[in-house]
């Protein structure tokens, strides 16, 4: 992996996500209050402010403008829309925000999911979800958008056609990463405050479990064939490969300290893992879970995405930069 470009600016990227159509969205939390959008030439296309008028989106109990705190993004199947989670909202009505060490008994404020049109790069919708929403995933058939709510310990199920939350599913302490199978039938949700991964049937919304996968599962990826699930284990510095036919871990590999986000190549052959406390990115061969390469990056790498067309890996470093590698 060779470094092609390092991008700086008014950014504090918690995540970087490729639209599939040549746009890259960096979510810059409350430290910058924006989303920065880049193209394949590494040019800044637009900075999208996270301030919205919630009253405009039929949120009758909220009047006036509020700021968000963009965390993660997911795109519709054709890349027409980006769905952005906001860690919390800022404004007069939001008096009890959550944080990373929240307890369910605190009953912290709900937050909002934004829908951004990728043609106009404007916020079009704001949908109320749970407290401290983190990860977002869209089903391949574009029928559902799922949001993991860290402080309310649940999963928001959003109907993108109605632009509203239609169900809330309690899962457990600190839900984080989500991945949905290619048939849009099942979702997998990493419960970071446990050792387990929840399985959610997207037809009847029943919940099952993959138990004792490892300490603090954070990010999930699914191989293209749908046979293996991969999980970063933030609490034990490993990445696990899980056989979904048995629900058992078949292999683990140590990549670095505090592996956070992960991307998988389009052919499923390689995983790219950011190691937050090691300031590295690891390239892992999926077949045998062997670390093929580890590269140093800027401080606190936390987000990562893969562009199948260019075979480039974009890395979000929370300390204030985005690094692009050619593989």
N, C-alpha and C positions, 0 to 999 in steps of 0.2 A: 504494500500500500504506500503510495507516494503522495505527499502533500501537494495539492494544486493551488489552494487559496485559503487565506484566513481573512474572515470578515469581522470588522469591528463596527462600532457605532453606539447609539443610545439603546443598547440591548442588554438583557440579562436572561438569556434564553433557557427556559425550563424544558423546552422540547423543540424539536424541528421535525416537520412532517411534510413529505412530498405528496403533491396532489395526484400524481400519476400522469399529469399533463404538463409537467415542466415548471410548476410553481412550488416554492418551498416556503412554508409558513413557520415562523419562529414565534413562540408564545413567551412573552417577556414579563409575566407576573406583575405584581404591584410595584416592583422596583422601577419599571419603565412605563407601566400602564399602556402597553401597546402590543400589537402584532406586527412584525415586520415580514414583508413578502419579497422573495427574491426569485430571479429567473436562472436559467442554466448558464448564463454568462456571469453569474455571481453579482448581478446588479440589483440594487434595491428598487423594486417596482413601486411599492407603496408602504407607508407606515399607517396602520389602521389604529386609531385611538380607541381605547376600550370604554369611553364614555358613551352611554346610551340614555335615551329618554324612555324609561320603562312604561310610562303611561301610553306611549305610542303603540305599544304591543299588547294592548288590551289587558295590561296588568293593573286592574282598577285600584288596588290598594297602594300602588306606588305611583307617586306623581313627581314629575320633574326628572332631572338628569342624575345619573349615578355612574360611578366608575366601577370597573370590574378588576380582574387580576388573571389574565389568560394563562392557563396551565398546559392544556393538551389540545390536539386537533385531530379530527378524522374527516375524511372526505366521502361524499357520495360516490357511487360506483363509476359515474362518468366524469367525476371531478367538478361538477357544476356548483356544488355547495361545500363549504367547510363548516364543521360544527366545532365550536370552541367552548371548552369548560372554563369557568372562572372560579378561582379558589375562594374568593369572597367578593361581596359587593361593598362599595363605599358610598355612604350617604346617610341622611338623617334617620331613615327607617331601619337601618341595619346596625343594631346596638349590641349584638351578641355574636360576634364572628367566631368561627372555629379556628383551630390551629392544628399542627401536626401531632400534638399530644392530647387531643381532646378526649373527653369521656362522653358516652352516650347520654348520661344524666344531665349534662350541661344544656342540652336542647339548643344547640347553636343554630344560627340563622341559616335558612336555605340560601342558595345562590342561583345563578342563571347560566343557561347554555345559549350561546349566540349562534345564529346561522348567518354565514357570510356568503354572498354571491361572488363566485370567483371570476366573473366577468367584470362586474362593477367594483369589486373589492369593498363593498359596503355591508354593514350589518343590516340584515333585513328582518330578523326575528330575534326575540329573547324569550326563552322558555324557562319557567321556574322548575328547578330540580331539587336535589337534597342538599345537605350541608357539606361544604368543602368538596365539590365534585372534582375528581382528578382525571381518570382516563375516560376516553370516548371511543366508541366503536360503532361503525355502521354495518348493517347486515349487507351481504353481497347483492341481495335482491332489492335493496333500498327500502325495505318495509319497516325497519326499526332502527332507532339510534339508542344505544345503551350508554349509560353514564354511571361510573362507580363513585359513590358518595362516601368519602373518608370518615366524616364525623357523624353521619346518621347511620353508618354501618349497613348501607343498602344499595340497591341498584335501581336507577331510574330507567324505565322503559318509555321511550318517546316515540310517538307516531309522527313521522316527518310530514305526512300528508295533512294531518290535523294541526301540526305544530304545537303539540301539547303532550305532557306526560300522561300516559294512560295507566301506568301501574308502577308500584314501588315494591321491591322484593327485599326483605331483610336477609342479610347473608352472614355478617359477623364482623369482627373487629378489624377495621381499616381495609376495606376492599380497594384494590388498585388496578392492576392490568386486566385487560379484557381482550379476548379474541373470539371470533365467530367462525364456524365452519362454512365451507363453500356452498352448502345446501341451505344455509340460513336457518338451520334446524336447532343447533345447539350453540350456546355460548359458554366460555370458560372464564372464570373470574378469579384472579389471585387475591387471597385474603391475607394481607401482609402482616397483620397482627397475630397470625397463626402459622401453622405449617401446611395448610390445606389450600386446595383449589376447588371452588364451587363449579358445578356444571348446571346450567340453566336450560331447560327445555323451552324453546321459543314458541311452541304451540300452546302448551298449557301452563307454562311458567313454573313447573315443578323444579325442585332443586335437589341435586345429588352431590356427591363429594368424591374427590380424589384426595385421600387422606395421607398425612405424614410424608409429603413430598420433600419438604426441607424447610429450613428456618427463614421466615419472612420472604415468601415468594412475591415478586414485584411485577415483572413484565412477562408477558406470554407471547409466544409465536407458534404458529401451526405450520407444519410442512404442507406443501401443495397437495400431496396425496391424502392428507387428513389422517395419517396413521400415527404420527408422533407430535406431541406437544412439548414445547421447550419453555422452561421457566428460569428466570434469573432468581437466585436465592441471595438476597441482599444481606441476610444475617449470617451466612456461612461462606460467602465468597465463591460460590459455585454457580454453574448453570446445569440444570437437570434436563435429561431427555426422558420423556414419559411415553410408554406404549399405551395408546388409548384403548387397545383391545383388552388389556389386562388392568389398566389403571395404575401400573407399577413403574417406578423409576428403573430404567435399564442402564443408565450411565450418568455420572456426574463428572464435571471437570472444573478445576479451579482456574478462574480467569484473572482475578485481581481482587483488591479490597472493595467491597460494597458494589457488586455489579448491579447496575440500575436498569437502563433501557437496553433494548436489543432490536436489531433488524435482521430479516432473513432475505437472502437473495431470491430472485424470482424462480430459480430452478430448485430452490430448497437445499442447495449443496453447502451453503455457508451461513453462519450466524456472525453478526457483528455486535459486540457487546461493549458498552462503556462501563469502566470501573471507576466509580466516583472518587474514592479515596486514594487510588493508585495513580490517577491522572493518566490513564491509558485506555486504548481501544484494543480489544482482542478479536482476531478473526479465528473462528472455530469451524472445523470441518464437521458437518452434521452427522455423517455416516458413523464415525467412530469417536466423535466428541474430542478430537485432538486440537489443541491450540496450534494454529499454523503460523501465526504472526501476532506480535504485540507492538503497538506503536505508542510513543509518548505524545500527549496532547496538552493543551492548556489546562489550567486548574479547574477541577470539578466538572468533568464531562458527565452530562446527565441525560441528554437526548440524542437520538440517532435515527437516521432514515436512509433508505437505499433507493437509488434511481436506476432501474433496470436498463433503461435505454443507453445511459452513458457509463454504467457500472461504476458510478461514483457514490461514495458514502459521505453524508453530511453529519457532522458532530456538533451538538450544542454544548458549549462550555458555560456553565452557570456564572463563571467569573467575568463573562462579558465578550465572548467571541463565538464564531461559528467556523469550523475547520472542515474543508472539503478534501477528501482523499480519492485518488484514482486506484482502483483495484484491477 
